[in-house]
Amino acid sequence: MTGDAAARASEAVPDRVRRLRREAYGFAIGSLCFFAGALPLYADWAGAVWTNLTFFAGSIFFTSAALIQLLLSGRRPPREHTNRPDRADWWSAAIQFAGTLAFNVSTAAALIAAIARPDAVGVGWRPDFWGSIAFLVSSFLAVEATRGRERLWDRDARTWHGTGLNMLGSVAFGVSAIAAFVVPATGDMVSEQWTNIGTAVGALCFFTAAILSRRTIHHGDILKRLRRRPSA
């Protein structure tokens, strides 16, 4: 990075500290929406339409946060010279964004169905297969990026506590998606209880990871790291 570039970067950083993970608020609010929607007590109190609206709102917050994460300053599509951790970091963010779009579609469909027939048996959102798979793949790539975090464009972009919690959350969403599978012979889900548990546990993991990512980094450390990076 050139001296002018470092100077411009320093001007964009607060004098004393920088808040990282600007997407954390979106993931935290979205996680709370999914957690609430998975609680039977909330679903009974709010009704089918408002419960599905809660899931849909959560998916919008997830997508907004995932887009911010993908477009964060310093992260750009991999190029020929991109190192392995940065490559995994970018693809993790991109696939996560795709997964949130899948949740947008499934939660919107569930909301429309609930509005049309709020009293229908089994109406309501369940974690979809494609969104859950995308989250799992994204989490695996995040682990790969974290293994080489010292070579990342921002070594604080991935941390083991955040990566671990997001992996647990993705696994929980995967369990929820499997439990939500409808058995053709009976027309019932494999386990409605585990569908709700998986969604709630996953949401709590994502929420905790988002909250922990709201940390401060001293300005001097940032400039030191920027000066160590090669020119773009």
FIKOLZA-1660 file (N, C-alpha, C; in steps of 0.1 Angstrom, whole numbers, plus 5000, padded with zeros to 4 digits):
% residues 232
   i   px   py   pz ch aa at
   1 5009 4988 5000  A  M  N
   1 5000 5000 5000  A  M CA
   1 5009 5012 5000  A  M  C
   2 5006 5022 4991  A  T  N
   2 5014 5034 4990  A  T CA
   2 5011 5043 5002  A  T  C
   3 5020 5053 5004  A  G  N
   3 5018 5063 5015  A  G CA
   3 5006 5070 5014  A  G  C
   4 5002 5074 5001  A  D  N
   4 4989 5082 4999  A  D CA
   4 4977 5073 5003  A  D  C
   5 4978 5060 4999  A  A  N
   5 4967 5051 5002  A  A CA
   5 4966 5049 5017  A  A  C
   6 4977 5048 5024  A  A  N
   6 4977 5046 5038  A  A CA
   6 4971 5059 5045  A  A  C
   7 4975 5070 5040  A  A  N
   7 4970 5083 5045  A  A CA
   7 4955 5084 5044  A  A  C
   8 4950 5080 5032  A  R  N
   8 4935 5080 5030  A  R CA
   8 4928 5071 5039  A  R  C
   9 4935 5059 5040  A  A  N
   9 4929 5049 5049  A  A CA
   9 4928 5054 5064  A  A  C
  10 4939 5061 5068  A  S  N
  10 4939 5066 5081  A  S CA
  10 4928 5077 5084  A  S  C
  11 4925 5084 5073  A  E  N
  11 4915 5095 5075  A  E CA
  11 4901 5088 5076  A  E  C
  12 4900 5076 5071  A  A  N
  12 4887 5070 5072  A  A CA
  12 4885 5063 5085  A  A  C
  13 4895 5062 5093  A  V  N
  13 4895 5055 5106  A  V CA
  13 4894 5066 5117  A  V  C
  14 4885 5064 5127  A  P  N
  14 4884 5073 5138  A  P CA
  14 4898 5074 5145  A  P  C
  15 4900 5086 5151  A  D  N
  15 4912 5089 5157  A  D CA
  15 4917 5079 5167  A  D  C
  16 4908 5073 5175  A  R  N
  16 4912 5064 5186  A  R CA
  16 4909 5050 5183  A  R  C
  17 4897 5047 5178  A  V  N
  17 4893 5033 5176  A  V CA
  17 4885 5031 5164  A  V  C
  18 4884 5019 5159  A  R  N
  18 4876 5016 5148  A  R CA
  18 4866 5005 5152  A  R  C
  19 4853 5007 5149  A  R  N
  19 4844 4996 5151  A  R CA
  19 4844 4987 5139  A  R  C
  20 4846 4974 5143  A  L  N
  20 4846 4964 5132  A  L CA
  20 4833 4957 5131  A  L  C
  21 4832 4949 5120  A  R  N
  21 4820 4941 5117  A  R CA
  21 4808 4950 5117  A  R  C
  22 4807 4959 5108  A  R  N
  22 4796 4968 5107  A  R CA
  22 4783 4960 5104  A  R  C
  23 4784 4948 5099  A  E  N
  23 4773 4940 5097  A  E CA
  23 4767 4933 5109  A  E  C
  24 4774 4935 5120  A  A  N
  24 4770 4928 5133  A  A CA
  24 4756 4931 5137  A  A  C
  25 4752 4944 5136  A  Y  N
  25 4738 4948 5140  A  Y CA
  25 4728 4940 5132  A  Y  C
  26 4730 4939 5119  A  G  N
  26 4720 4932 5110  A  G CA
  26 4719 4918 5114  A  G  C
  27 4730 4911 5116  A  F  N
  27 4730 4897 5120  A  F CA
  27 4724 4895 5134  A  F  C
  28 4727 4904 5143  A  A  N
  28 4721 4903 5156  A  A CA
  28 4706 4905 5156  A  A  C
  29 4701 4915 5149  A  I  N
  29 4686 4917 5149  A  I CA
  29 4680 4905 5141  A  I  C
  30 4686 4901 5130  A  G  N
  30 4680 4890 5123  A  G CA
  30 4679 4878 5131  A  G  C
  31 4690 4875 5138  A  S  N
  31 4690 4863 5147  A  S CA
  31 4679 4863 5157  A  S  C
  32 4677 4875 5163  A  L  N
  32 4666 4876 5173  A  L CA
  32 4652 4873 5167  A  L  C
  33 4651 4878 5155  A  C  N
  33 4638 4875 5148  A  C CA
  33 4636 4860 5146  A  C  C
  34 4646 4853 5141  A  F  N
  34 4645 4839 5139  A  F CA
  34 4644 4831 5152  A  F  C
  35 4650 4836 5163  A  F  N
  35 4649 4830 5176  A  F CA
  35 4634 4831 5181  A  F  C
  36 4629 4843 5180  A  A  N
  36 4615 4845 5184  A  A CA
  36 4605 4837 5176  A  A  C
  37 4607 4837 5163  A  G  N
  37 4598 4829 5155  A  G CA
  37 4598 4814 5157  A  G  C
  38 4609 4809 5162  A  A  N
  38 4610 4795 5165  A  A CA
  38 4604 4791 5179  A  A  C
  39 4601 4801 5187  A  L  N
  39 4595 4798 5200  A  L CA
  39 4580 4795 5199  A  L  C
  40 4575 4783 5203  A  P  N
  40 4561 4780 5202  A  P CA
  40 4552 4790 5210  A  P  C
  41 4557 4795 5221  A  L  N
  41 4549 4805 5228  A  L CA
  41 4547 4818 5220  A  L  C
  42 4557 4822 5213  A  Y  N
  42 4556 4834 5205  A  Y CA
  42 4547 4831 5193  A  Y  C
  43 4548 4819 5187  A  A  N
  43 4540 4816 5175  A  A CA
  43 4525 4815 5179  A  A  C
  44 4522 4810 5191  A  D  N
  44 4508 4809 5196  A  D CA
  44 4503 4823 5199  A  D  C
  45 4511 4832 5204  A  W  N
  45 4507 4845 5208  A  W CA
  45 4505 4854 5195  A  W  C
  46 4515 4853 5186  A  A  N
  46 4515 4862 5174  A  A CA
  46 4506 4857 5163  A  A  C
  47 4504 4844 5162  A  G  N
  47 4496 4839 5151  A  G CA
  47 4505 4836 5139  A  G  C
  48 4499 4829 5129  A  A  N
  48 4507 4825 5118  A  A CA
  48 4513 4836 5109  A  A  C
  49 4504 4846 5107  A  V  N
  49 4509 4857 5098  A  V CA
  49 4520 4865 5104  A  V  C
  50 4519 4869 5117  A  W  N
  50 4529 4877 5123  A  W CA
  50 4542 4869 5126  A  W  C
  51 4540 4856 5129  A  T  N
  51 4552 4848 5131  A  T CA
  51 4560 4847 5118  A  T  C
  52 4553 4845 5107  A  N  N
  52 4560 4844 5094  A  N CA
  52 4566 4858 5089  A  N  C
  53 4559 4868 5093  A  L  N
  53 4564 4881 5091  A  L CA
  53 4577 4884 5099  A  L  C
  54 4578 4878 5111  A  T  N
  54 4590 4879 5119  A  T CA
  54 4601 4872 5112  A  T  C
  55 4599 4860 5107  A  F  N
  55 4609 4853 5100  A  F CA
  55 4614 4860 5087  A  F  C
  56 4604 4866 5080  A  F  N
  56 4608 4873 5068  A  F CA
  56 4616 4886 5071  A  F  C
  57 4612 4893 5082  A  A  N
  57 4620 4905 5086  A  A CA
  57 4634 4900 5090  A  A  C
  58 4635 4889 5097  A  G  N
  58 4649 4884 5100  A  G CA
  58 4657 4881 5088  A  G  C
  59 4651 4875 5078  A  S  N
  59 4659 4872 5066  A  S CA
  59 4663 4885 5059  A  S  C
  60 4655 4895 5059  A  I  N
  60 4660 4908 5053  A  I CA
  60 4672 4914 5060  A  I  C
  61 4671 4913 5074  A  F  N
  61 4683 4918 5081  A  F CA
  61 4695 4910 5079  A  F  C
  62 4693 4896 5077  A  F  N
  62 4704 4888 5074  A  F CA
  62 4711 4891 5060  A  F  C
  63 4702 4893 5050  A  T  N
  63 4707 4897 5037  A  T CA
  63 4714 4910 5037  A  T  C
  64 4709 4920 5044  A  S  N
  64 4715 4933 5044  A  S CA
  64 4729 4932 5051  A  S  C
  65 4730 4924 5062  A  A  N
  65 4742 4923 5069  A  A CA
  65 4752 4915 5060  A  A  C
  66 4748 4904 5054  A  A  N
  66 4756 4896 5045  A  A CA
  66 4762 4904 5034  A  A  C
  67 4754 4913 5028  A  L  N
  67 4759 4922 5017  A  L CA
  67 4769 4932 5022  A  L  C
  68 4767 4937 5034  A  I  N
  68 4777 4946 5039  A  I CA
  68 4790 4939 5042  A  I  C
  69 4789 4927 5047  A  Q  N
  69 4801 4919 5049  A  Q CA
  69 4809 4916 5036  A  Q  C
  70 4801 4913 5026  A  L  N
  70 4807 4910 5013  A  L CA
  70 4814 4922 5007  A  L  C
  71 4808 4934 5010  A  L  N
  71 4814 4946 5003  A  L CA
  71 4823 4954 5012  A  L  C
  72 4826 4949 5024  A  L  N
  72 4835 4956 5034  A  L CA
  72 4847 4961 5027  A  L  C
  73 4852 4973 5030  A  S  N
  73 4864 4978 5025  A  S CA
  73 4876 4968 5027  A  S  C
  74 4883 4965 5016  A  G  N
  74 4894 4956 5018  A  G CA
  74 4891 4943 5012  A  G  C
  75 4879 4939 5012  A  R  N
  75 4875 4925 5006  A  R CA
  75 4871 4927 4992  A  R  C
  76 4877 4920 4983  A  R  N
  76 4873 4921 4969  A  R CA
  76 4874 4907 4962  A  R  C
  77 4867 4905 4951  A  P  N
  77 4868 4892 4944  A  P CA
  77 4882 4887 4943  A  P  C
  78 4884 4874 4945  A  P  N
  78 4897 4868 4943  A  P CA
  78 4904 4871 4930  A  P  C
  79 4917 4873 4929  A  R  N
  79 4924 4875 4917  A  R CA
  79 4935 4864 4917  A  R  C
  80 4943 4864 4906  A  E  N
  80 4953 4854 4904  A  E CA
  80 4963 4854 4916  A  E  C
  81 4966 4866 4921  A  H  N
  81 4976 4866 4932  A  H CA
  81 4970 4866 4946  A  H  C
  82 4957 4864 4947  A  T  N
  82 4950 4864 4960  A  T CA
  82 4955 4852 4968  A  T  C
  83 4959 4854 4981  A  N  N
  83 4963 4843 4989  A  N CA
  83 4951 4834 4993  A  N  C
  84 4954 4822 4998  A  R  N
  84 4944 4812 5001  A  R CA
  84 4934 4817 5012  A  R  C
  85 4938 4823 5023  A  P  N
  85 4929 4827 5033  A  P CA
  85 4919 4838 5027  A  P  C
  86 4925 4848 5020  A  D  N
  86 4916 4859 5015  A  D CA
  86 4906 4853 5005  A  D  C
  87 4911 4843 4997  A  R  N
  87 4902 4837 4987  A  R CA
  87 4890 4830 4994  A  R  C
  88 4893 4822 5005  A  A  N
  88 4883 4815 5013  A  A CA
  88 4874 4825 5019  A  A  C
  89 4880 4836 5024  A  D  N
  89 4872 4846 5031  A  D CA
  89 4861 4852 5022  A  D  C
  90 4866 4856 5010  A  W  N
  90 4856 4862 5000  A  W CA
  90 4845 4852 4996  A  W  C
  91 4849 4840 4993  A  W  N
  91 4839 4830 4989  A  W CA
  91 4829 4826 5000  A  W  C
  92 4835 4827 5013  A  S  N
  92 4826 4824 5024  A  S CA
  92 4815 4835 5025  A  S  C
  93 4819 4848 5023  A  A  N
  93 4810 4859 5024  A  A CA
  93 4800 4858 5012  A  A  C
  94 4805 4855 5000  A  A  N
  94 4796 4854 4989  A  A CA
  94 4786 4843 4990  A  A  C
  95 4790 4831 4994  A  I  N
  95 4781 4820 4995  A  I CA
  95 4771 4823 5007  A  I  C
  96 4775 4829 5017  A  Q  N
  96 4766 4832 5028  A  Q CA
  96 4755 4842 5023  A  Q  C
  97 4759 4852 5015  A  F  N
  97 4750 4861 5009  A  F CA
  97 4739 4854 5001  A  F  C
  98 4744 4844 4993  A  A  N
  98 4735 4836 4985  A  A CA
  98 4725 4828 4994  A  A  C
  99 4730 4823 5005  A  G  N
  99 4722 4816 5014  A  G CA
  99 4711 4825 5020  A  G  C
 100 4714 4837 5023  A  T  N
 100 4704 4846 5029  A  T CA
 100 4693 4849 5018  A  T  C
 101 4697 4850 5005  A  L  N
 101 4687 4852 4995  A  L CA
 101 4678 4840 4994  A  L  C
 102 4683 4828 4996  A  A  N
 102 4674 4816 4996  A  A CA
 102 4664 4817 5008  A  A  C
 103 4669 4822 5019  A  F  N
 103 4660 4824 5031  A  F CA
 103 4649 4835 5028  A  F  C
 104 4653 4845 5020  A  N  N
 104 4644 4856 5016  A  N CA
 104 4632 4850 5009  A  N  C
 105 4636 4841 4999  A  V  N
 105 4625 4835 4991  A  V CA
 105 4616 4826 4999  A  V  C
 106 4622 4817 5007  A  S  N
 106 4614 4807 5015  A  S CA
 106 4606 4814 5025  A  S  C
 107 4611 4825 5032  A  T  N
 107 4603 4831 5042  A  T CA
 107 4592 4840 5036  A  T  C
 108 4594 4845 5024  A  A  N
 108 4584 4853 5017  A  A CA
 108 4573 4844 5012  A  A  C
 109 4577 4832 5007  A  A  N
 109 4567 4822 5003  A  A CA
 109 4558 4817 5015  A  A  C
 110 4564 4815 5026  A  A  N
 110 4557 4811 5038  A  A CA
 110 4548 4822 5043  A  A  C
 111 4552 4835 5042  A  L  N
 111 4544 4846 5046  A  L CA
 111 4532 4847 5037  A  L  C
 112 4534 4846 5024  A  I  N
 112 4523 4847 5015  A  I CA
 112 4512 4836 5017  A  I  C
 113 4518 4824 5020  A  A  N
 113 4509 4812 5023  A  A CA
 113 4501 4814 5036  A  A  C
 114 4507 4820 5046  A  A  N
 114 4501 4823 5059  A  A CA
 114 4490 4834 5057  A  A  C
 115 4493 4844 5049  A  I  N
 115 4482 4854 5046  A  I CA
 115 4470 4848 5039  A  I  C
 116 4473 4839 5029  A  A  N
 116 4462 4833 5022  A  A CA
 116 4454 4824 5030  A  A  C
 117 4460 4816 5038  A  R  N
 117 4453 4806 5047  A  R CA
 117 4459 4805 5060  A  R  C
 118 4457 4815 5069  A  P  N
 118 4464 4815 5082  A  P CA
 118 4460 4803 5091  A  P  C
 119 4449 4797 5089  A  D  N
 119 4444 4786 5097  A  D CA
 119 4448 4772 5091  A  D  C
 120 4455 4772 5080  A  A  N
 120 4458 4759 5074  A  A CA
 120 4468 4751 5083  A  A  C
 121 4467 4738 5083  A  V  N
 121 4475 4730 5092  A  V CA
 121 4489 4730 5086  A  V  C
 122 4499 4733 5095  A  G  N
 122 4513 4732 5091  A  G CA
 122 4518 4744 5084  A  G  C
 123 4510 4755 5083  A  V  N
 123 4514 4767 5076  A  V CA
 123 4525 4773 5084  A  V  C
 124 4536 4778 5078  A  G  N
 124 4547 4785 5085  A  G CA
 124 4560 4781 5079  A  G  C
 125 4570 4790 5082  A  W  N
 125 4583 4788 5076  A  W CA
 125 4591 4777 5083  A  W  C
 126 4598 4770 5075  A  R  N
 126 4608 4760 5080  A  R CA
 126 4621 4762 5073  A  R  C
 127 4632 4761 5079  A  P  N
 127 4645 4763 5073  A  P CA
 127 4646 4755 5060  A  P  C
 128 4649 4762 5049  A  D  N
 128 4650 4755 5036  A  D CA
 128 4663 4748 5034  A  D  C
 129 4664 4738 5025  A  F  N
 129 4675 4730 5023  A  F CA
 129 4687 4738 5017  A  F  C
 130 4684 4746 5006  A  W  N
 130 4695 4753 4999  A  W CA
 130 4701 4764 5008  A  W  C
 131 4693 4772 5015  A  G  N
 131 4699 4782 5024  A  G CA
 131 4707 4776 5035  A  G  C
 132 4703 4764 5040  A  S  N
 132 4711 4758 5051  A  S CA
 132 4724 4752 5045  A  S  C
 133 4723 4746 5033  A  I  N
 133 4736 4741 5027  A  I CA
 133 4745 4753 5025  A  I  C
 134 4740 4764 5020  A  A  N
 134 4749 4775 5017  A  A CA
 134 4756 4780 5030  A  A  C
 135 4748 4781 5041  A  F  N
 135 4754 4785 5054  A  F CA
 135 4765 4775 5058  A  F  C
 136 4763 4762 5056  A  L  N
 136 4773 4752 5060  A  L CA
 136 4786 4754 5052  A  L  C
 137 4784 4755 5039  A  V  N
 137 4796 4757 5030  A  V CA
 137 4803 4770 5034  A  V  C
 138 4796 4780 5036  A  S  N
 138 4802 4793 5040  A  S CA
 138 4810 4792 5053  A  S  C
 139 4804 4784 5062  A  S  N
 139 4811 4782 5075  A  S CA
 139 4824 4774 5074  A  S  C
 140 4824 4764 5065  A  F  N
 140 4836 4756 5063  A  F CA
 140 4847 4765 5056  A  F  C
 141 4843 4774 5047  A  L  N
 141 4853 4783 5041  A  L CA
 141 4858 4793 5051  A  L  C
 142 4849 4797 5060  A  A  N
 142 4853 4807 5071  A  A CA
 142 4864 4800 5080  A  A  C
 143 4862 4787 5082  A  V  N
 143 4873 4780 5090  A  V CA
 143 4886 4781 5083  A  V  C
 144 4886 4778 5070  A  E  N
 144 4898 4778 5062  A  E CA
 144 4904 4792 5062  A  E  C
 145 4896 4803 5061  A  A  N
 145 4901 4816 5062  A  A CA
 145 4907 4819 5076  A  A  C
 146 4901 4814 5086  A  T  N
 146 4905 4817 5100  A  T CA
 146 4919 4810 5103  A  T  C
 147 4921 4799 5096  A  R  N
 147 4933 4791 5098  A  R CA
 147 4945 4800 5094  A  R  C
 148 4943 4809 5084  A  G  N
 148 4954 4817 5079  A  G CA
 148 4951 4832 5082  A  G  C
 149 4945 4835 5093  A  R  N
 149 4940 4849 5096  A  R CA
 149 4951 4859 5096  A  R  C
 150 4963 4855 5099  A  E  N
 150 4974 4865 5098  A  E CA
 150 4977 4870 5084  A  E  C
 151 4972 4863 5074  A  R  N
 151 4974 4867 5060  A  R CA
 151 4962 4874 5054  A  R  C
 152 4951 4875 5062  A  L  N
 152 4939 4881 5057  A  L CA
 152 4941 4896 5055  A  L  C
 153 4932 4902 5046  A  W  N
 153 4933 4916 5044  A  W CA
 153 4930 4923 5057  A  W  C
 154 4923 4917 5066  A  D  N
 154 4921 4922 5079  A  D CA
 154 4920 4910 5088  A  D  C
 155 4931 4908 5097  A  R  N
 155 4931 4896 5104  A  R CA
 155 4920 4895 5114  A  R  C
 156 4913 4906 5117  A  D  N
 156 4901 4905 5126  A  D CA
 156 4888 4902 5118  A  D  C
 157 4889 4901 5105  A  A  N
 157 4877 4897 5097  A  A CA
 157 4872 4884 5101  A  A  C
 158 4881 4875 5105  A  R  N
 158 4877 4861 5110  A  R CA
 158 4884 4858 5123  A  R  C
 159 4877 4854 5133  A  T  N
 159 4882 4850 5146  A  T CA
 159 4877 4837 5149  A  T  C
 160 4884 4829 5158  A  W  N
 160 4879 4815 5161  A  W CA
 160 4866 4815 5168  A  W  C
 161 4864 4825 5177  A  H  N
 161 4851 4824 5184  A  H CA
 161 4840 4827 5175  A  H  C
 162 4841 4836 5165  A  G  N
 162 4831 4839 5156  A  G CA
 162 4829 4828 5146  A  G  C
 163 4840 4823 5141  A  T  N
 163 4839 4812 5131  A  T CA
 163 4833 4799 5138  A  T  C
 164 4837 4796 5150  A  G  N
 164 4831 4784 5157  A  G CA
 164 4817 4786 5160  A  G  C
 165 4812 4797 5164  A  L  N
 165 4798 4799 5167  A  L CA
 165 4790 4799 5155  A  L  C
 166 4795 4805 5144  A  N  N
 166 4787 4805 5131  A  N CA
 166 4786 4790 5126  A  N  C
 167 4797 4783 5128  A  M  N
 167 4797 4769 5123  A  M CA
 167 4786 4761 5131  A  M  C
 168 4786 4763 5144  A  L  N
 168 4776 4756 5153  A  L CA
 168 4761 4761 5148  A  L  C
 169 4760 4774 5146  A  G  N
 169 4747 4779 5141  A  G CA
 169 4743 4773 5128  A  G  C
 170 4752 4771 5119  A  S  N
 170 4749 4765 5106  A  S CA
 170 4745 4751 5107  A  S  C
 171 4752 4743 5116  A  V  N
 171 4749 4729 5118  A  V CA
 171 4735 4728 5124  A  V  C
 172 4732 4737 5133  A  A  N
 172 4719 4737 5140  A  A CA
 172 4708 4740 5129  A  A  C
 173 4710 4750 5120  A  F  N
 173 4700 4752 5110  A  F CA
 173 4699 4740 5101  A  F  C
 174 4710 4733 5098  A  G  N
 174 4710 4721 5090  A  G CA
 174 4701 4710 5096  A  G  C
 175 4703 4709 5109  A  V  N
 175 4694 4699 5117  A  V CA
 175 4680 4703 5116  A  V  C
 176 4677 4716 5117  A  S  N
 176 4663 4721 5116  A  S CA
 176 4657 4718 5102  A  S  C
 177 4666 4720 5092  A  A  N
 177 4661 4717 5078  A  A CA
 177 4657 4703 5076  A  A  C
 178 4666 4694 5082  A  I  N
 178 4663 4679 5080  A  I CA
 178 4651 4675 5088  A  I  C
 179 4649 4681 5100  A  A  N
 179 4638 4678 5109  A  A CA
 179 4625 4683 5102  A  A  C
 180 4626 4693 5094  A  A  N
 180 4614 4699 5088  A  A CA
 180 4610 4692 5075  A  A  C
 181 4617 4681 5071  A  F  N
 181 4614 4674 5060  A  F CA
 181 4600 4667 5062  A  F  C
 182 4591 4668 5052  A  V  N
 182 4578 4662 5053  A  V CA
 182 4578 4648 5048  A  V  C
 183 4574 4639 5056  A  V  N
 183 4574 4624 5052  A  V CA
 183 4562 4622 5043  A  V  C
 184 4564 4618 5031  A  P  N
 184 4552 4616 5021  A  P CA
 184 4541 4607 5026  A  P  C
 185 4545 4597 5033  A  A  N
 185 4535 4587 5038  A  A CA
 185 4526 4592 5048  A  A  C
 186 4530 4601 5056  A  T  N
 186 4522 4606 5067  A  T CA
 186 4518 4621 5065  A  T  C
 187 4526 4628 5057  A  G  N
 187 4523 4643 5056  A  G CA
 187 4528 4651 5067  A  G  C
 188 4535 4645 5077  A  D  N
 188 4540 4652 5088  A  D CA
 188 4555 4654 5087  A  D  C
 189 4560 4664 5094  A  M  N
 189 4574 4667 5095  A  M CA
 189 4581 4656 5103  A  M  C
 190 4594 4654 5100  A  V  N
 190 4602 4644 5107  A  V CA
 190 4601 4647 5122  A  V  C
 191 4603 4660 5126  A  S  N
 191 4602 4664 5140  A  S CA
 191 4600 4679 5141  A  S  C
 192 4588 4683 5144  A  E  N
 192 4586 4697 5146  A  E CA
 192 4594 4703 5158  A  E  C
 193 4595 4695 5168  A  Q  N
 193 4603 4699 5180  A  Q CA
 193 4617 4702 5176  A  Q  C
 194 4624 4693 5169  A  W  N
 194 4637 4696 5165  A  W CA
 194 4639 4707 5155  A  W  C
 195 4628 4709 5147  A  T  N
 195 4629 4720 5138  A  T CA
 195 4630 4733 5145  A  T  C
 196 4621 4734 5156  A  N  N
 196 4621 4746 5164  A  N CA
 196 4634 4748 5172  A  N  C
 197 4639 4736 5177  A  I  N
 197 4651 4737 5185  A  I CA
 197 4663 4741 5177  A  I  C
 198 4664 4735 5165  A  G  N
 198 4675 4738 5156  A  G CA
 198 4676 4752 5152  A  G  C
 199 4664 4757 5149  A  T  N
 199 4663 4772 5145  A  T CA
 199 4667 4781 5156  A  T  C
 200 4662 4778 5168  A  A  N
 200 4664 4786 5180  A  A CA
 200 4679 4786 5184  A  A  C
 201 4685 4774 5184  A  V  N
 201 4699 4772 5188  A  V CA
 201 4708 4779 5178  A  V  C
 202 4705 4777 5165  A  G  N
 202 4713 4784 5154  A  G CA
 202 4712 4799 5155  A  G  C
 203 4700 4804 5158  A  A  N
 203 4698 4819 5159  A  A CA
 203 4706 4824 5171  A  A  C
 204 4706 4817 5182  A  L  N
 204 4714 4821 5194  A  L CA
 204 4729 4821 5191  A  L  C
 205 4734 4811 5183  A  C  N
 205 4748 4811 5180  A  C CA
 205 4752 4823 5171  A  C  C
 206 4743 4826 5161  A  F  N
 206 4746 4837 5152  A  F CA
 206 4745 4850 5160  A  F  C
 207 4736 4851 5169  A  F  N
 207 4735 4863 5177  A  F CA
 207 4747 4866 5185  A  F  C
 208 4752 4855 5192  A  T  N
 208 4763 4856 5201  A  T CA
 208 4776 4860 5192  A  T  C
 209 4777 4854 5181  A  A  N
 209 4789 4857 5172  A  A CA
 209 4788 4871 5168  A  A  C
 210 4777 4876 5165  A  A  N
 210 4775 4890 5160  A  A CA
 210 4779 4900 5171  A  A  C
 211 4774 4897 5183  A  I  N
 211 4777 4906 5195  A  I CA
 211 4792 4906 5198  A  I  C
 212 4798 4894 5198  A  L  N
 212 4812 4893 5201  A  L CA
 212 4821 4900 5191  A  L  C
 213 4816 4902 5178  A  S  N
 213 4824 4908 5168  A  S CA
 213 4824 4923 5169  A  S  C
 214 4816 4929 5178  A  R  N
 214 4816 4943 5180  A  R CA
 214 4827 4947 5190  A  R  C
 215 4839 4948 5185  A  R  N
 215 4850 4950 5193  A  R CA
 215 4857 4963 5188  A  R  C
 216 4866 4968 5195  A  T  N
 216 4874 4980 5191  A  T CA
 216 4888 4976 5188  A  T  C
 217 4894 4982 5178  A  I  N
 217 4908 4980 5175  A  I CA
 217 4915 4994 5176  A  I  C
 218 4926 4994 5182  A  H  N
 218 4933 5007 5183  A  H CA
 218 4938 5012 5170  A  H  C
 219 4937 5025 5168  A  H  N
 219 4941 5031 5155  A  H CA
 219 4955 5028 5151  A  H  C
 220 4964 5028 5161  A  G  N
 220 4978 5025 5157  A  G CA
 220 4980 5012 5152  A  G  C
 221 4973 5002 5157  A  D  N
 221 4974 4988 5152  A  D CA
 221 4969 4987 5137  A  D  C
 222 4959 4995 5134  A  I  N
 222 4954 4995 5121  A  I CA
 222 4964 5000 5111  A  I  C
 223 4970 5012 5114  A  L  N
 223 4979 5018 5105  A  L CA
 223 4992 5009 5103  A  L  C
 224 4996 5002 5114  A  K  N
 224 5007 4993 5113  A  K CA
 224 5004 4982 5104  A  K  C
 225 4992 4976 5104  A  R  N
 225 4989 4966 5095  A  R CA
 225 4988 4970 5081  A  R  C
 226 4982 4982 5079  A  L  N
 226 4981 4988 5066  A  L CA
 226 4994 4990 5059  A  L  C
 227 5004 4995 5067  A  R  N
 227 5017 4997 5061  A  R CA
 227 5024 4984 5057  A  R  C
 228 5020 4973 5064  A  R  N
 228 5027 4960 5061  A  R CA
 228 5022 4954 5048  A  R  C
 229 5010 4959 5044  A  R  N
 229 5004 4952 5032  A  R CA
 229 5010 4957 5019  A  R  C
 230 5012 4949 5009  A  P  N
 230 5018 4953 4997  A  P CA
 230 5009 4962 4989  A  P  C
 231 5015 4970 4980  A  S  N
 231 5007 4979 4972  A  S CA
 231 4997 4971 4963  A  S  C
 232 4985 4977 4961  A  A  N
 232 4974 4971 4954  A  A CA
 232 4978 4971 4939  A  A  C
% end
